Amino acid sequence: MAQYGTGRERMVQEQLRNRDITDERILAAMLEVPRHLFVDDALRGRAYGDHPLPIGAGQTISQPYIVAYMTQALQLTGMEKVLEIGTGSGYQAAILSRLCGQVYTVERINSLLAGARKTFDQLRYYNIRSKLDDGTIGWPENGPYDAIIVTAGGPSIPEPLLEQLADPGRLIMPVGNQHVQDLQLVEKREGQVAVETLASVRFVDLVGEHGWSK
């Protein structure tokens, strides 16, 4: 619908381009993917606002800027295999699917995964594979991954995810307590791992064997 297209254009210009999102491929993906389809009908009028929104089961869809910021940090070029931990609404995976070769996404809440899968099918985003599981153990049988993105905050970066990260590879995740985290960018290169702190953020809890307990 026209109002959603206008909302996306305004979102890209005001929230992304006018800030520090400079990757034109990401801007194009954010303009293409209909974010309003990833939220409940009652919230569609707010889908393109500069804020997160609830998606049920105590989870949220991140604000557009954070989605773009974390994606930009991965420096995707088009053919990568990317692992996402925390499918949620499916919006982040949808953005990634426009920017890389294959997305593997793991979600622990069945109702959220079912909704995301329905939207992926509706949009014909066929390069996304998903499964219901503990995301903190990753998806080892399809690794290693050129990039890994974790869309929930944990006390530390799960060791299985570091093991499944390719060399070279980049991983981004919020790390801290259950109230505030530092967005950490991990780069693996020639057997060495470097960690850079990018920003202070607030995400829902990363629940699992290598995260927070329920």
C-alpha positions in Angstrom: 0.0 0.0 0.0 1.1 3.5 -0.7 1.3 4.7 2.9 3.7 1.8 3.8 5.9 2.6 0.8 6.1 6.3 1.9 6.8 5.1 5.5 9.7 3.0 4.3 11.2 5.9 2.2 11.0 8.2 5.2 12.5 5.6 7.5 15.5 5.0 5.1 16.1 8.7 4.6 15.6 10.1 8.2 16.6 7.1 10.4 19.3 5.5 8.3 20.8 7.7 5.6 20.8 10.8 7.7 22.7 9.0 10.4 25.6 6.7 9.8 24.2 3.9 7.6 26.2 4.4 4.4 26.1 0.9 2.7 23.8 1.5 -0.3 22.9 -2.3 -0.5 21.6 -2.1 3.1 19.6 1.0 2.4 18.1 -0.7 -0.7 17.2 -3.8 1.3 15.6 -1.7 4.0 13.6 0.1 1.3 12.5 -3.2 -0.3 11.5 -5.3 2.7 8.0 -4.6 3.9 8.6 -4.2 7.6 4.9 -3.8 8.4 4.3 -7.5 7.4 6.5 -8.5 10.3 4.4 -6.9 13.1 0.8 -7.5 14.2 -1.9 -5.9 12.2 -2.7 -3.5 15.1 0.9 -2.2 15.0 1.4 -1.8 11.3 0.8 2.0 11.4 3.9 2.2 13.7 6.1 -0.3 11.8 8.4 2.4 10.3 8.9 4.4 13.5 12.3 4.9 15.1 11.6 2.4 17.9 11.3 -1.4 18.7 7.8 -3.0 18.8 6.5 -6.0 20.7 5.9 -9.1 18.6 4.5 -11.4 21.4 6.0 -14.0 23.8 7.9 -11.1 25.5 10.0 -10.5 22.4 10.5 -7.4 20.2 11.4 -6.4 16.6 14.4 -4.1 16.9 14.2 -0.5 15.7 15.1 -0.1 12.0 18.4 1.7 12.8 19.7 -1.1 15.0 18.8 -3.7 12.3 20.7 -1.6 9.8 23.6 -0.8 12.1 24.3 -4.5 13.1 23.9 -5.6 9.5 26.4 -3.0 8.3 29.0 -4.1 10.8 29.0 -7.6 9.2 30.3 -6.0 5.9 28.4 -8.4 3.7 29.3 -8.4 0.0 26.6 -10.8 -1.5 27.6 -14.5 -1.4 28.1 -15.2 2.3 26.5 -17.8 4.4 25.1 -16.1 7.5 23.8 -17.5 10.8 21.2 -15.6 12.8 20.4 -16.4 16.4 16.9 -15.2 17.4 14.6 -15.2 14.4 11.9 -13.3 16.2 9.6 -11.7 13.7 11.9 -12.7 10.9 12.6 -9.1 9.8 16.4 -9.2 10.4 16.6 -12.5 8.5 14.6 -11.0 5.7 17.0 -8.0 5.4 20.0 -10.4 5.5 18.5 -12.5 2.8 18.6 -9.6 0.4 22.3 -9.1 1.1 23.9 -12.6 1.2 23.7 -16.0 -0.4 22.1 -18.0 2.4 20.6 -17.3 5.8 20.3 -19.9 8.5 18.2 -18.6 11.5 17.4 -20.3 14.8 14.5 -19.5 17.1 13.5 -21.1 20.4 9.8 -19.9 20.5 7.6 -22.0 18.2 4.9 -19.3 17.7 7.4 -16.7 16.5 9.1 -19.1 14.2 5.8 -20.2 12.6 4.9 -16.6 12.0 8.3 -15.7 10.5 8.2 -18.7 8.2 4.7 -17.7 7.0 6.0 -14.2 6.1 9.1 -15.6 4.4 6.9 -17.8 2.2 4.5 -14.9 1.5 7.5 -12.8 0.3 9.1 -15.7 -1.5 12.4 -15.2 0.4 13.6 -18.7 -0.4 17.2 -18.4 0.7 16.3 -18.5 4.4 16.4 -21.8 6.3 15.1 -21.8 9.8 14.7 -24.2 12.7 13.3 -24.4 16.3 16.2 -24.9 18.7 18.5 -23.5 21.4 20.3 -20.7 19.4 23.2 -20.6 21.8 24.4 -23.9 20.4 24.2 -22.5 16.9 23.5 -24.7 13.8 26.8 -26.7 13.6 25.9 -29.0 10.7 25.7 -26.1 8.3 28.8 -24.2 9.5 31.2 -22.6 9.3 29.5 -19.3 8.7 31.0 -16.2 7.1 29.0 -14.0 9.5 26.9 -14.6 12.6 24.4 -12.1 14.1 22.9 -12.6 17.6 19.7 -10.6 18.2 19.5 -11.1 21.9 21.7 -10.1 24.8 23.8 -12.7 26.7 26.4 -12.7 29.5 29.1 -13.7 27.0 29.5 -14.9 23.4 28.6 -18.6 23.3 31.7 -20.7 22.6 29.8 -22.8 20.0 29.1 -19.7 17.9 32.8 -18.8 18.0 33.6 -22.3 16.8 31.1 -22.1 14.0 32.5 -18.7 12.8 34.6 -19.0 9.6 38.1 -17.7 9.4 37.9 -15.0 8.2 34.5 -14.1 9.7 32.6 -11.5 11.7 30.2 -12.0 14.6 28.0 -9.3 16.2 26.2 -9.7 19.5 25.0 -7.7 22.5 27.0 -8.8 25.6 26.3 -7.7 29.2 23.8 -8.1 32.0 20.0 -8.4 31.6 19.5 -4.6 31.7 22.1 -3.2 29.3 24.7 -4.6 27.0 27.6 -3.6 24.8 27.3 -4.4 21.1 30.4 -6.4 20.5 31.9 -7.1 17.0 34.1 -10.1 16.9 36.5 -10.6 13.9 38.3 -13.9 13.4 41.3 -13.7 11.1 44.2 -16.0 10.7 43.4 -17.9 13.9 43.2 -14.7 15.9 40.0 -13.2 17.5 39.7 -9.5 18.0 36.7 -7.9 19.8 35.5 -4.3 19.4 32.8 -2.6 21.4 30.5 -0.5 19.1 27.6 0.9 21.2 25.5 0.5 24.3 22.2 -1.3 23.6 19.3 -3.0 25.3 18.1 -6.4 23.9 15.8 -9.2 25.2 17.6 -12.0 26.9 19.5 -14.7 25.0 18.1 -17.8 26.7 19.8 -21.2 26.4 22.5 -23.5 27.4 25.2 -20.9 26.8 23.1 -17.8 27.7 20.6 -16.9 30.4 18.4 -19.6 32.0 14.7 -19.3 31.6 
